[in-house]
Amino acid sequence: MTANPIEQLEVYGPQRCETLSVDEARRWCRRLARQHYENFSVLTALVPKRLREDFAVVYAFCRWADDLGDEIQGHDRSLELLDWWRQELNQCFAGEPRHPVFVALGPTIRLHDLPQQPFDDLIRAFEQDQTVTGYDTWDQLLDYCKLSANPVGRLVLMLLGEPRTENFWQLSDAICTALQLTNHWQDVRRDILKRDCIYIPRELISIDNFEQRLRQTAQQGYAIDQTFLGESRDLIRTCVERTWPLFEKGDQLLGKLQGSSRPVVGLLASGGQRVLRLIELWNYETVLHRPKLAKASKMALMMMAWLKSRFHKRGPDKA
């Protein structure tokens, strides 16, 4: 049985939802987590064994919400399904889960005392994607990241048993916002072609007819004219340079974490930094190409994250 969200809507959707036991639902979520490719694997050997199932079910929630937003034809239909997903979330927190993801998520919520807001914020982000195709200012884009990225980092810290303090939240938010921004700069071509969206804030764009020239360049696979590639490189460079300070701020979090948490968070942060560096090495040409980590690079990052965790003493929480 596949756990692909879109393929499963007829069986586990609004009109019909087959019942699974908690054990069946959690196995189903583990399978979903393993099926989907990501730049940074959710269930690596760095995640403490006792937490891997909890990570898998939280990931399953995110994967379903993401696919309901991104993989459904038509924004109106996506909004309908995301509203249904929120209703399922409400039922879960009311103690009456129905969908397998929420049947599996219930024990994790209770065990780790997870609040509802981070899950609801993620749904709001996917709903926003259906109605917003660009942002005027950098601050508006950061506000979007507060919904689309930062809740994930907070959930990860809660699963890992880290302190729930403002100091920890701010540093985690810096890492997650940087990861989300890195993904945007990596996916400039894919976003305009697949999602009809440009995440580069308009206040940073001084290129004439940028959207039209970007779209044509992305469609044909080479620059539309003699000046556009150079202009777009400069624009992406500006975005990258604005992203690095967030990673640098977030690096302060690693020294505050428990030994078992550091490699998990460190891998996510170093993976994002490596992608941002790849964008630089590719001369900021993401209007034409999508740099991504090779399998060997990901394995090397895992090893580096583990080694760093062995030699990084935990500091006090200065919240």
C-alpha positions as CSV (number, residue, x, y, z in Angstrom):
1,M,0.0,0.0,0.0
2,T,1.4,3.4,-1.0
3,A,1.3,6.2,1.4
4,N,1.4,8.9,-1.3
5,P,-1.0,11.6,-0.1
6,I,-2.6,12.5,-3.4
7,E,-3.0,8.9,-4.4
8,Q,-4.6,8.1,-1.1
9,L,-7.3,10.8,-1.1
10,E,-10.0,8.4,-2.3
11,V,-9.3,6.1,0.7
12,Y,-8.2,8.6,3.3
13,G,-10.0,11.8,2.2
14,P,-12.9,14.0,3.1
15,Q,-15.6,11.8,1.7
16,R,-14.1,8.5,2.9
17,C,-11.5,7.7,5.5
18,E,-10.8,4.1,6.4
19,T,-10.0,3.4,10.0
20,L,-6.5,2.3,11.1
21,S,-5.3,1.3,14.5
22,V,-2.6,3.4,16.1
23,D,0.1,0.9,15.3
24,E,-1.0,0.6,11.7
25,A,-1.2,4.4,11.3
26,R,2.3,4.9,12.7
27,R,3.7,2.3,10.4
28,W,1.9,4.0,7.5
29,C,3.5,7.3,8.5
30,R,7.0,5.8,8.7
31,R,6.6,4.5,5.2
32,L,5.5,7.9,3.9
33,A,8.6,9.5,5.5
34,R,10.9,7.0,3.8
35,Q,9.2,7.3,0.4
36,H,9.7,11.1,-0.2
37,Y,12.9,12.5,-1.3
38,E,14.2,15.6,0.5
39,N,17.5,17.5,0.4
40,F,17.8,16.6,4.1
41,S,16.5,13.3,5.2
42,V,14.0,13.3,8.2
43,L,14.8,9.9,9.5
44,T,18.6,9.8,9.6
45,A,20.6,7.7,12.0
46,L,21.3,11.0,13.9
47,V,17.8,11.1,15.2
48,P,17.7,9.3,18.6
49,K,16.1,5.9,18.0
50,R,13.4,6.5,20.6
51,L,12.2,9.6,18.6
52,R,12.3,8.4,15.0
53,E,8.6,7.3,15.0
54,D,7.6,10.7,16.5
55,F,9.6,12.5,13.8
56,A,8.0,10.4,11.1
57,V,4.4,11.2,12.2
58,V,5.1,14.9,12.4
59,Y,6.7,14.7,9.0
60,A,3.7,12.9,7.7
61,F,1.5,15.8,8.8
62,C,3.7,18.3,7.0
63,R,4.0,16.1,3.9
64,W,0.2,15.8,3.6
65,A,-0.4,19.5,4.2
66,D,2.3,20.4,1.6
67,D,1.0,18.1,-1.0
68,L,-2.6,19.3,-0.5
69,G,-1.2,22.7,-1.2
70,D,1.2,22.0,-4.0
71,E,0.1,18.8,-5.8
72,I,-3.6,19.5,-6.3
73,Q,-4.8,21.0,-9.6
74,G,-6.6,24.3,-8.8
75,H,-6.2,26.7,-6.0
76,D,-9.8,26.5,-4.9
77,R,-9.6,22.8,-4.6
78,S,-6.4,23.1,-2.6
79,L,-8.0,25.5,-0.2
80,E,-11.0,23.2,0.3
81,L,-8.7,20.3,1.1
82,L,-6.5,22.4,3.5
83,D,-9.6,23.5,5.3
84,W,-10.5,19.8,5.7
85,W,-7.0,19.1,6.9
86,R,-7.5,21.8,9.6
87,Q,-10.8,20.2,10.6
88,E,-8.9,16.9,11.0
89,L,-6.3,18.7,13.1
90,N,-9.0,20.1,15.3
91,Q,-10.6,16.7,15.8
92,C,-7.2,15.3,16.7
93,F,-6.6,17.9,19.5
94,A,-10.2,17.2,20.6
95,G,-9.2,13.6,21.2
96,E,-11.2,12.2,18.2
97,P,-8.7,11.6,15.4
98,R,-10.0,10.1,12.2
99,H,-7.3,10.3,9.5
100,P,-4.4,7.9,9.8
101,V,-1.9,10.8,10.2
102,F,-3.8,12.2,13.1
103,V,-4.4,8.7,14.6
104,A,-0.6,8.3,14.6
105,L,0.0,11.9,15.7
106,G,-2.2,11.7,18.8
107,P,0.3,9.7,21.0
108,T,3.1,12.0,19.9
109,I,1.2,15.1,20.9
110,R,0.4,13.7,24.3
111,L,3.9,12.3,25.0
112,H,5.7,15.5,24.1
113,D,2.9,18.0,25.1
114,L,2.8,19.5,21.6
115,P,0.6,22.6,21.2
116,Q,-1.7,23.0,18.2
117,Q,-0.5,26.4,17.0
118,P,2.7,25.2,15.1
119,F,0.5,22.7,13.1
120,D,-2.1,25.3,12.4
121,D,0.5,27.9,11.3
122,L,1.8,25.4,8.8
123,I,-1.6,25.0,7.3
124,R,-2.0,28.8,7.1
125,A,1.3,29.0,5.2
126,F,0.0,26.4,2.6
127,E,-3.2,28.3,2.3
128,Q,-1.3,31.6,1.8
129,D,0.6,29.9,-1.1
130,Q,-2.8,29.5,-2.9
131,T,-3.5,33.2,-2.9
132,V,-0.1,35.0,-2.8
133,T,2.3,34.7,-5.7
134,G,4.9,37.2,-4.5
135,Y,5.9,39.6,-1.8
136,D,6.6,43.3,-1.9
137,T,9.1,43.5,0.9
138,W,11.8,41.4,2.7
139,D,9.8,41.8,6.0
140,Q,6.7,40.3,4.3
141,L,8.7,37.3,3.1
142,L,10.1,36.8,6.6
143,D,6.5,36.9,8.0
144,Y,5.7,34.1,5.5
145,C,8.6,32.1,6.9
146,K,7.2,32.5,10.4
147,L,4.3,30.3,9.2
148,S,6.0,28.1,6.6
149,A,9.3,27.2,8.3
150,N,9.7,28.3,11.9
151,P,7.0,26.0,13.3
152,V,8.9,23.0,12.0
153,G,12.0,24.0,14.0
154,R,10.0,24.6,17.1
155,L,8.4,21.2,16.8
156,V,11.8,19.5,16.3
157,L,13.1,21.2,19.5
158,M,10.0,20.1,21.4
159,L,10.3,16.5,20.2
160,L,14.0,16.6,21.3
161,G,13.0,17.8,24.8
162,E,14.8,21.1,24.6
163,P,13.8,24.1,26.7
164,R,10.8,26.0,25.4
165,T,12.3,29.5,26.0
166,E,12.3,32.6,23.8
167,N,16.0,32.4,23.4
168,F,15.9,28.9,22.0
169,W,12.9,29.9,19.8
170,Q,14.7,32.9,18.3
171,L,17.8,30.9,17.4
172,S,15.7,28.1,16.0
173,D,13.6,30.5,14.0
174,A,16.8,32.0,12.5
175,I,17.9,28.6,11.2
176,C,14.5,27.7,9.8
177,T,14.0,31.0,8.1
178,A,17.4,30.7,6.6
179,L,16.6,27.2,5.3
180,Q,13.3,28.5,3.8
181,L,15.0,31.4,2.1
182,T,17.7,29.1,0.8
183,N,15.1,26.9,-0.7
184,H,13.5,29.9,-2.4
185,W,16.8,31.0,-4.0
186,Q,17.6,27.4,-5.0
187,D,14.1,27.0,-6.6
188,V,13.8,30.3,-8.6
189,R,13.3,28.5,-11.9
190,R,11.1,25.8,-10.5
191,D,8.8,28.2,-8.6
192,I,8.1,30.4,-11.6
193,L,7.4,27.4,-13.9
194,K,5.5,25.1,-11.5
195,R,3.9,27.5,-9.0
196,D,3.8,30.7,-11.0
197,C,5.4,32.3,-8.0
198,I,8.4,34.6,-7.4
199,Y,9.6,34.8,-3.8
200,I,12.3,37.4,-4.4
201,P,10.8,40.6,-2.8
202,R,9.8,43.2,-5.3
203,E,11.7,45.9,-3.4
204,L,15.0,44.2,-4.3
205,I,14.2,43.9,-8.0
206,S,15.4,46.7,-10.3
207,I,15.5,44.6,-13.4
208,D,13.2,45.8,-16.2
209,N,10.4,43.4,-17.1
210,F,11.8,40.9,-14.6
211,E,8.9,38.5,-14.4
212,Q,8.4,38.2,-18.1
213,R,12.2,37.8,-18.8
214,L,12.5,35.3,-15.9
215,R,9.6,33.2,-17.2
216,Q,10.9,33.1,-20.8
217,T,14.5,32.3,-19.6
218,A,13.2,29.5,-17.3
219,Q,11.0,28.0,-20.1
220,Q,13.7,28.0,-22.8
221,G,16.6,27.0,-20.6
222,Y,18.9,29.9,-21.5
223,A,19.0,33.6,-21.0
224,I,16.4,35.6,-22.9
225,D,18.8,38.3,-23.8
226,Q,22.5,39.4,-23.3
227,T,22.0,41.2,-20.0
228,F,19.4,39.2,-18.1
229,L,21.7,36.5,-16.8
230,G,24.2,38.9,-15.3
231,E,21.4,41.0,-13.8
232,S,19.7,38.0,-12.3
233,R,23.0,36.8,-10.9
234,D,23.4,40.1,-9.0
235,L,19.9,39.8,-7.7
236,I,20.3,36.3,-6.4
237,R,23.6,37.3,-4.9
238,T,21.9,40.0,-2.9
239,C,19.3,37.5,-1.6
240,V,22.1,35.0,-0.6
241,E,24.0,37.7,1.2
242,R,20.9,38.6,3.2
243,T,20.5,35.0,4.2
244,W,23.9,34.2,5.6
245,P,23.5,36.3,8.8
246,L,20.5,34.2,9.8
247,F,22.5,31.0,9.6
248,E,25.3,32.7,11.6
249,K,22.8,33.7,14.3
250,G,21.3,30.2,14.4
251,D,24.7,28.6,14.9
252,Q,24.6,29.9,18.4
253,L,21.9,27.4,19.2
254,L,24.1,24.3,18.8
255,G,26.2,25.1,21.9
256,K,23.0,25.2,24.0
257,L,21.6,21.9,22.9
258,Q,21.8,18.4,24.5
259,G,24.3,16.1,23.0
260,S,21.7,14.0,21.3
261,S,20.0,17.0,19.8
262,R,23.1,18.7,18.3
263,P,23.7,16.4,15.4
264,V,20.0,16.5,14.4
265,V,19.8,20.3,14.3
266,G,23.4,20.6,13.1
267,L,22.7,18.5,10.1
268,L,19.7,20.6,9.0
269,A,21.7,23.8,9.5
270,S,24.8,22.6,7.7
271,G,22.8,21.1,4.9
272,G,21.1,24.5,4.2
273,Q,24.5,26.3,4.4
274,R,25.9,23.8,1.9
275,V,23.1,24.5,-0.5
276,L,23.6,28.2,-0.1
277,R,27.3,27.7,-0.8
278,L,26.4,25.7,-3.9
279,I,24.3,28.6,-5.2
280,E,27.4,30.7,-4.9
281,L,29.6,28.1,-6.6
282,W,27.0,27.9,-9.4
283,N,27.5,31.7,-9.8
284,Y,24.0,32.4,-8.6
285,E,22.4,31.1,-11.9
286,T,19.3,29.6,-10.3
287,V,17.1,31.1,-13.0
288,L,18.6,28.3,-15.1
289,H,19.7,25.5,-12.7
290,R,18.7,24.0,-9.4
291,P,21.8,23.1,-7.4
292,K,21.2,20.2,-5.0
293,L,23.2,18.0,-2.7
294,A,24.6,14.8,-4.0
295,K,24.2,11.6,-1.9
296,A,27.9,11.6,-1.0
297,S,27.6,15.2,0.2
298,K,24.7,14.4,2.4
299,M,26.6,11.5,3.9
300,A,29.6,13.7,4.6
301,L,27.4,16.3,6.2
302,M,25.9,13.6,8.5
303,M,29.4,12.6,9.6
304,M,30.4,16.2,10.2
305,A,27.3,16.9,12.2
306,W,28.0,13.8,14.4
307,L,31.6,14.7,14.9
308,K,30.8,18.3,15.8
309,S,28.3,17.1,18.4
310,R,31.0,15.0,20.1
311,F,33.3,18.0,20.6
312,H,30.7,20.7,21.3
313,K,30.0,21.3,25.0
314,R,26.6,22.5,25.9
315,G,26.4,26.1,27.2
316,P,23.8,27.6,29.6
317,D,20.5,28.8,28.3
318,K,20.7,32.6,28.5
319,A,17.0,33.2,28.0
